[in-house]
């Protein structure tokens, strides 16, 4: 993902077609404001949500947006798709420019996060962040305690030559398990249950880190994250 940070002189040059040599003069004349303060350093780093003004006109004034969605089954986690409705299609018009943070496949449902903040998204999905994601999984066949130890040990997938990180499995009932992961490899949960030849009937994500899917959201609905939810991350 492309960086959203730029040096002040390069930012002004790119947004106004002003020669970078003239930016220093603009700063000396106190014509540039960054977040309401007079800019003095051409090397100041400008992020995607810093407000930059030149002669009273805004060159950039973008606000961060963080949404949670209750993703329905049958909708793809993509910005566009020729065959299926996408989660972006479900958003109000003012949020169409958001991107998806941590996808769910076509037949999965539950908590999905969307944002215009690339840095936040990268940090949240990075394996180094070890953000836990919880899923409620309904199986075709009954569960046994053997599953618990197998998930906790991690599983080797020879096609990619990788071993999954330890995952926590809690048996909720004969056919329902709660699975907690720190990673999200391609169809990982379905493939792990596939080792037991036990097809996944339903896969529903209930949380990402400390953020829980709002039970008041019907499938397809979304809302902004609260300040407390953002601070918890």
Helices and strands as residue ranges (DSSP letters): E 6-7, H 8-16, H 20-28, E 32-34, E 37-38, E 45-46, E 52-54, E 57-60, E 66-71, G 88-90, G 93-95, E 99-101, E 108-115, H 118-125, G 127-129, E 133-139, H 146-153, E 156-157, E 162-163, E 168-171, E 176-181, H 188-194, E 200-208, E 211-212, E 222-224, H 227-232
